[in-house]
Amino acid sequence: MSTYALTDSWTMTRRELAHWARQPVRVLVGLVFPVMLLLMFAYLVGGGRGVNGDYVDYLVPGMLALTMAFGLEGTMLSVTQDLNKGVIDRFRSMPMANGAVLVGRSVADMLQSALGLAVLIGVACALGWRAHGGVSGFLGAVGLLLLFRFAMLWIGIHLAMVAGKPEMVQAVQILVWPVGFLSNAFATPQSMPGWLGTVVEWNPMSQTATAVRELFGGPGGEPGHVWAAVVWPVALVAVFFPLAVRRFGALSK
């Protein structure tokens, strides 16, 4: 990416960050919602079918991966609102690199995702969870989680432009729920019916959750999943990033 494109992307990132000050409730809800899920599954719904060891140690990495899949509607709504309010048209009239608006939006989302991870990890530590994989394992796990978020983000941006209108975003967002709950976030695939366990094991989010458990040194981690937790998101970004930028460019034609 050229210096010109980087400058434009950073300008758009600052624009998105300025929205945080004007919409603090939405940012706060995005941070609190995964904490509520963690507490609910840890104390109300939990049980850890098939888990050998402390369920909280199994649940926390799954919840961290689940959080990276959820919360895309804010970004998707921002994209569709800009499209429908004519904001994108005004940006197109400026000497701006193609796709800088989308890159700026994605950087802001990733910053909020990193903040959300920090909050959720802090709450997990308060519940007694600890990472046992050392500093390198911890940083590697956080890197895999953010990589998975980056992939999900570009899927969301592309789907938002396909949807076109804010009222369609909720319908598209519903598609994320099967990805989240057809995973090993809350229970092991071995405790499920055979066909369902197979589907769960192939879920990209399950690959990330399993790899993160391995790097954290907790129950449910299995050797060999780190590479899959890298390949899946990279492949998704390779498909949806150019699709999103191409569709954005086509809007001006």
PyMOL commands that set and color helices and strands:
alter all, ss='L'
color gray80, all
select helices_A, chain A and resi 3-22+24-45+55-69+73-84+87-92+100-126+134-163+166-173+176-181+189-191+194-202+204-216+225-250
alter helices_A, ss='H'
color red, helices_A
deselect
rebuild
show_as cartoon
